[in-house]
Amino acid sequence: MANTTTHLAPDAEGATVGGYTLGGVIGYGGFSTIRKAFSRSGSLVAIKIVRRDDIQRQQNPEQARRLLSREAETWASLSHEHVLPLFSVERTASADFFITAFCPAGSLFDILKRDGHPALPQDDAGVMFRQVVRGLRYLHETARLVHRDMKLENVLVDEMGVCRITDFGSARHISEPLRSEEDEDENTRPNIPSTAKPGLVHRTSSLAYPTAKQTPLHLSLKRHQGPRSHRNSTASGGRGMAAVFADGSLPYAAPELLLPPPSGVPPVADPAQDIWAVGVMLYAMLAGRLPFTDQFEPRLQMKIIHGTYTMPSGIGSRAERVIQGCLERSIDARWTVATLDEDAWGVGWG
């Protein structure tokens, strides 16, 4: 049972939930606020708070519940050192509280805009990239999942410097068709059923946090979305980085996602989509900029489709080889995560 402090809103600083006392705000999501929280023993976690009155302002709550249920099942099934863990969920009548690991360094995007000059030191970039690849290999080979929204903002770094992949709202099983009734409603966001009675807390370890984007990547790319703050990310960002990095997921999209599928062949979740995206991430960490940029979105899409980018100078032949393997336009020629894992050790070492 969770008890909230007298005279405090359930999600206010100083309130208690699940044995944790809520601290200051450390980030925002689509419909959420992320706070630090402290246990009586002093342990520190991050809690993503989703208020019901905000979530209820959706066009299709029933469909959103299905999407949330799917994401919950996916996230709860994952266990790997490079995947952000979900510890527990506390549910009250007014809000849901998703308790997860505190990652004080923020996301890779935060680190790059804070510490990049403009790029990260190559050895640091290599260490972090290898961790991301190991997490992705777990998703592809063990969980049999395609993340479908890999980007700098969706990798958090904990107090030990460990990278953790997060945000599984777009994840689908390998070869799963993407054109379903759930996927095609672009206006729907996940909702949490408001069945809790006042004063009661429903606790589960399988309910995952909601995300702001639940549509297939090949659909959502056509919408202009600003970058969302993630758990343990600050709400404000550097103006210079905003000018370098385009909004949303489009700059990370593989070429095949921007082209119509062959007639009569529905698009499916393909691991190659994630490989392209992590290639973009590596490029950004080593160059301090994205490989594909343009203020005019249709022109940006054409650059991605044609694979038009300039290799950063001075990153070493091994890093160049990895970027080329990831940013191969042909799906058949693009590296697999196993090949990437075998070669990623060379990034940052010339």
C-alpha positions as CSV (number, residue, x, y, z in Angstrom):
1,M,0.0,0.0,0.0
2,A,1.3,3.4,-0.9
3,N,0.6,6.4,1.4
4,T,0.7,9.9,0.1
5,T,1.8,12.7,2.4
6,T,-1.0,14.8,3.9
7,H,-1.8,18.0,2.0
8,L,0.4,17.0,-0.9
9,A,-0.8,15.9,-4.4
10,P,0.0,12.2,-4.9
11,D,2.7,13.1,-7.6
12,A,4.1,16.2,-5.8
13,E,7.6,16.5,-4.4
14,G,7.7,15.1,-0.9
15,A,4.8,12.7,-1.5
16,T,5.5,9.0,-0.8
17,V,4.6,6.1,-3.0
18,G,5.7,2.5,-2.9
19,G,8.1,3.2,0.0
20,Y,9.8,6.0,-2.0
21,T,9.7,9.7,-1.3
22,L,9.4,11.7,-4.5
23,G,12.1,14.2,-5.2
24,G,12.6,16.9,-7.9
25,V,11.7,16.7,-11.5
26,I,14.4,15.3,-13.7
27,G,12.6,15.0,-17.0
28,Y,9.3,14.9,-19.0
29,G,7.7,12.5,-21.4
30,G,4.8,12.7,-23.7
31,F,2.2,12.5,-20.9
32,S,4.5,12.1,-17.9
33,T,6.7,13.7,-15.4
34,I,9.9,11.9,-14.2
35,R,11.1,12.5,-10.7
36,K,14.0,11.2,-8.6
37,A,12.8,9.3,-5.5
38,F,14.5,8.0,-2.4
39,S,13.8,5.0,-0.2
40,R,14.1,5.0,3.6
41,S,17.4,3.3,3.2
42,G,18.7,6.0,0.9
43,S,18.5,4.1,-2.4
44,L,17.8,6.2,-5.4
45,V,15.4,5.4,-8.3
46,A,13.6,7.2,-11.0
47,I,9.8,7.2,-11.1
48,K,7.8,8.1,-14.2
49,I,4.5,9.5,-13.2
50,V,1.5,9.3,-15.5
51,R,-1.5,11.2,-14.4
52,R,-4.9,9.7,-15.3
53,D,-6.5,13.1,-16.1
54,D,-3.8,13.7,-18.7
55,I,-4.0,10.2,-20.2
56,Q,-7.7,10.3,-20.5
57,R,-7.5,13.1,-23.0
58,Q,-7.1,10.7,-25.9
59,Q,-9.2,9.9,-28.9
60,N,-9.4,6.1,-28.4
61,P,-8.7,5.0,-24.8
62,E,-9.6,1.4,-25.5
63,Q,-7.1,1.0,-28.3
64,A,-4.5,2.9,-26.2
65,R,-5.0,0.3,-23.4
66,R,-4.2,-2.5,-25.9
67,L,-1.0,-0.7,-27.0
68,L,0.0,-0.2,-23.4
69,S,-0.7,-3.8,-22.5
70,R,1.5,-4.9,-25.4
71,E,4.3,-2.6,-24.4
72,A,4.0,-3.8,-20.8
73,E,4.3,-7.4,-21.8
74,T,7.3,-6.6,-23.9
75,W,9.2,-4.6,-21.3
76,A,8.5,-7.0,-18.5
77,S,9.9,-9.9,-20.5
78,L,13.3,-8.2,-20.9
79,S,16.3,-8.8,-18.6
80,H,19.7,-7.6,-19.7
81,E,22.4,-5.4,-18.3
82,H,22.1,-3.0,-21.2
83,V,18.3,-2.8,-21.1
84,L,16.6,-0.4,-18.6
85,P,14.9,-2.5,-15.9
86,L,11.3,-2.0,-14.7
87,F,11.3,-2.6,-10.9
88,S,7.6,-2.2,-10.1
89,V,4.5,-0.2,-10.8
90,E,2.3,1.6,-8.2
91,R,-1.2,2.4,-9.4
92,T,-3.4,4.9,-7.5
93,A,-6.8,6.4,-8.4
94,S,-5.0,9.6,-9.7
95,A,-1.8,8.4,-11.3
96,D,0.5,5.5,-12.1
97,F,4.1,5.4,-10.9
98,F,6.6,3.4,-12.9
99,I,9.7,2.7,-10.8
100,T,12.9,2.1,-12.7
101,A,16.7,2.7,-12.5
102,F,18.0,6.2,-12.0
103,C,20.4,7.2,-14.7
104,P,22.1,10.4,-13.6
105,A,24.1,10.9,-16.8
106,G,20.9,11.1,-18.8
107,S,20.7,9.9,-22.4
108,L,23.4,9.6,-25.0
109,F,21.9,12.7,-26.6
110,D,22.3,14.5,-23.3
111,I,25.9,13.4,-23.0
112,L,26.8,14.4,-26.6
113,K,25.3,17.9,-26.3
114,R,26.9,18.3,-22.8
115,D,30.3,16.8,-23.4
116,G,30.8,16.7,-27.1
117,H,33.3,19.2,-28.6
118,P,31.4,18.7,-30.9
119,A,32.1,14.9,-30.9
120,L,32.8,12.6,-28.0
121,P,36.3,11.3,-27.4
122,Q,36.7,8.2,-29.6
123,D,37.5,5.8,-26.8
124,D,34.4,6.9,-24.8
125,A,32.2,6.6,-27.9
126,G,33.6,3.2,-28.6
127,V,32.9,1.9,-25.1
128,M,29.3,3.2,-25.1
129,F,28.6,2.0,-28.6
130,R,29.8,-1.6,-27.8
131,Q,27.4,-1.6,-24.9
132,V,24.5,-0.5,-27.1
133,V,25.4,-3.2,-29.6
134,R,25.4,-5.9,-26.9
135,G,21.9,-4.8,-25.7
136,L,20.7,-4.8,-29.3
137,R,22.1,-8.2,-29.8
138,Y,20.1,-9.5,-26.8
139,L,16.9,-7.9,-28.3
140,H,17.5,-9.4,-31.7
141,E,18.8,-12.9,-30.9
142,T,17.3,-13.7,-27.5
143,A,14.1,-11.6,-27.2
144,R,13.6,-11.8,-31.0
145,L,12.5,-8.2,-31.1
146,V,13.1,-5.2,-33.3
147,H,13.3,-2.0,-31.3
148,R,12.2,0.2,-34.2
149,D,13.1,3.5,-32.5
150,M,16.8,3.3,-31.7
151,K,18.3,6.7,-31.3
152,L,20.5,8.7,-28.9
153,E,17.6,9.8,-26.8
154,N,16.5,6.2,-26.2
155,V,19.8,5.0,-24.5
156,L,20.3,6.1,-20.9
157,V,23.5,5.9,-18.9
158,D,23.4,4.9,-15.2
159,E,25.7,5.9,-12.3
160,M,28.3,3.2,-13.3
161,G,28.5,4.4,-16.9
162,V,26.4,1.5,-18.2
163,C,24.3,2.2,-21.2
164,R,20.7,1.0,-21.1
165,I,18.3,0.8,-24.0
166,T,14.8,2.1,-23.2
167,D,11.4,2.9,-24.8
168,F,9.9,-0.3,-26.1
169,G,6.6,1.2,-27.3
170,S,7.4,0.6,-31.0
171,A,9.1,-2.8,-30.5
172,R,7.7,-5.7,-32.5
173,H,8.8,-9.3,-33.0
174,I,11.0,-10.0,-35.9
175,S,9.1,-10.4,-39.2
176,E,5.9,-9.3,-37.5
177,P,3.6,-7.5,-40.0
178,L,3.3,-3.8,-39.1
179,R,0.0,-2.8,-40.7
180,S,-2.4,-3.8,-38.0
181,E,-5.5,-1.9,-36.7
182,E,-3.5,-0.9,-33.6
183,D,-0.6,0.5,-35.5
184,E,-2.4,2.5,-38.1
185,D,-4.1,4.9,-35.7
186,E,-1.6,7.7,-35.5
187,N,-3.6,9.8,-33.1
188,T,-3.6,7.2,-30.3
189,R,-1.4,7.1,-27.4
190,P,-1.3,4.6,-24.6
191,N,-3.8,4.9,-21.8
192,I,-4.0,3.4,-18.3
193,P,-7.3,2.0,-17.3
194,S,-8.8,4.1,-14.4
195,T,-10.1,1.1,-12.4
196,A,-8.3,1.9,-9.2
197,K,-10.5,2.8,-6.2
198,P,-9.5,5.8,-4.1
199,G,-6.9,5.0,-1.6
200,L,-5.9,1.7,-3.1
201,V,-2.7,0.9,-4.9
202,H,-2.5,-1.9,-7.5
203,R,1.0,-3.2,-7.8
204,T,2.4,-5.2,-10.7
205,S,5.8,-5.9,-12.2
206,S,4.5,-6.4,-15.7
207,L,2.9,-3.0,-16.5
208,A,5.2,-0.9,-18.6
209,Y,5.4,2.9,-18.8
210,P,3.5,4.5,-21.7
211,T,5.3,6.2,-24.5
212,A,4.2,9.1,-26.7
213,K,4.6,7.3,-30.0
214,Q,3.0,3.9,-30.6
215,T,2.7,3.9,-34.3
216,P,4.9,2.0,-36.8
217,L,8.2,3.7,-37.5
218,H,7.4,3.9,-41.2
219,L,4.3,5.9,-40.4
220,S,5.5,8.1,-37.6
221,L,8.5,9.2,-39.6
222,K,6.1,11.2,-41.7
223,R,5.1,13.3,-38.8
224,H,7.3,16.1,-37.4
225,Q,7.9,15.3,-33.8
226,G,10.1,17.2,-31.4
227,P,12.5,15.2,-29.2
228,R,11.0,14.0,-26.0
229,S,12.8,14.2,-22.7
230,H,13.4,10.8,-21.2
231,R,13.9,9.5,-17.8
232,N,16.7,11.3,-16.1
233,S,17.0,13.8,-19.0
234,T,16.7,17.4,-18.3
235,A,13.8,19.2,-19.9
236,S,16.0,21.9,-21.4
237,G,18.6,21.5,-24.0
238,G,21.4,23.3,-25.7
239,R,20.3,25.6,-28.5
240,G,23.3,24.7,-30.5
241,M,22.5,21.0,-30.5
242,A,18.9,21.7,-31.5
243,A,20.2,23.4,-34.6
244,V,22.4,20.4,-35.5
245,F,20.1,17.5,-34.7
246,A,16.7,17.4,-36.5
247,D,13.6,16.7,-34.5
248,G,12.1,13.2,-34.1
249,S,13.1,9.8,-35.4
250,L,13.3,10.6,-39.2
251,P,17.1,11.1,-39.2
252,Y,17.6,7.6,-37.9
253,A,15.2,6.0,-40.4
254,A,16.5,3.3,-42.8
255,P,15.9,4.0,-46.5
256,E,13.4,1.1,-46.9
257,L,11.2,2.7,-44.3
258,L,10.7,5.8,-46.5
259,L,9.8,3.9,-49.6
260,P,6.4,2.2,-50.3
261,P,6.5,-1.5,-49.8
262,P,6.1,-3.8,-52.9
263,S,2.5,-4.2,-53.9
264,G,0.6,-6.7,-51.8
265,V,3.6,-7.2,-49.4
266,P,2.9,-5.7,-46.0
267,P,5.9,-4.2,-44.2
268,V,7.4,-6.3,-41.4
269,A,9.7,-5.6,-38.5
270,D,13.2,-6.2,-39.7
271,P,16.4,-6.1,-37.5
272,A,18.1,-4.3,-40.4
273,Q,16.1,-1.2,-39.4
274,D,17.8,-1.1,-36.0
275,I,21.3,-1.7,-37.5
276,W,20.9,1.4,-39.7
277,A,19.8,3.4,-36.7
278,V,22.7,2.4,-34.5
279,G,25.0,3.3,-37.4
280,V,23.5,6.8,-37.3
281,M,24.1,6.9,-33.6
282,L,27.7,5.9,-33.9
283,Y,28.3,8.5,-36.6
284,A,26.7,11.2,-34.4
285,M,28.9,10.3,-31.4
286,L,32.1,10.4,-33.5
287,A,31.3,13.4,-35.6
288,G,29.1,15.5,-33.3
289,R,26.4,15.7,-36.0
290,L,24.0,13.4,-37.7
291,P,24.9,11.9,-41.1
292,F,21.7,13.0,-42.8
293,T,20.4,16.5,-42.1
294,D,18.3,19.0,-43.9
295,Q,15.8,21.6,-42.7
296,F,13.5,20.6,-45.6
297,E,12.0,17.2,-44.6
298,P,11.4,15.8,-48.2
299,R,15.0,16.6,-49.1
300,L,16.2,14.9,-45.9
301,Q,14.2,11.8,-46.9
302,M,15.8,11.8,-50.3
303,K,19.3,12.0,-48.7
304,I,18.5,9.0,-46.6
305,I,17.0,7.0,-49.5
306,H,20.1,7.7,-51.6
307,G,22.5,7.1,-48.7
308,T,24.1,10.5,-49.2
309,Y,26.5,11.3,-46.3
310,T,30.2,12.3,-45.8
311,M,32.4,10.1,-43.7
312,P,33.8,11.9,-40.7
313,S,37.5,12.5,-40.8
314,G,40.0,11.2,-38.3
315,I,37.8,8.4,-36.8
316,G,39.9,5.5,-37.9
317,S,39.5,2.8,-40.5
318,R,37.7,0.4,-38.1
319,A,35.0,2.9,-37.2
320,E,34.6,3.8,-40.9
321,R,34.1,0.1,-41.6
322,V,31.4,-0.2,-38.9
323,I,29.6,2.9,-40.1
324,Q,29.7,1.6,-43.7
325,G,28.4,-1.8,-42.7
326,C,25.5,-0.2,-40.8
327,L,24.6,2.4,-43.4
328,E,24.4,0.0,-46.3
329,R,21.4,0.8,-48.4
330,S,20.7,-2.8,-49.3
331,I,19.0,-4.7,-46.5
332,D,20.7,-7.9,-47.7
333,A,24.2,-6.3,-47.6
334,R,23.7,-4.5,-44.3
335,W,25.4,-6.0,-41.3
336,T,23.6,-8.2,-38.8
337,V,23.9,-7.5,-35.1
338,A,26.3,-10.5,-34.8
339,T,28.7,-9.1,-37.4
340,L,28.4,-5.7,-35.8
341,D,29.2,-7.1,-32.3
342,E,32.3,-8.8,-33.7
343,D,33.6,-5.6,-35.3
344,A,32.4,-3.0,-32.7
345,W,35.5,-3.6,-30.6
346,G,37.6,-1.7,-33.1
347,V,35.6,1.5,-32.7
348,G,37.8,4.1,-30.9
349,W,41.0,2.2,-31.5
350,G,42.0,3.4,-34.9
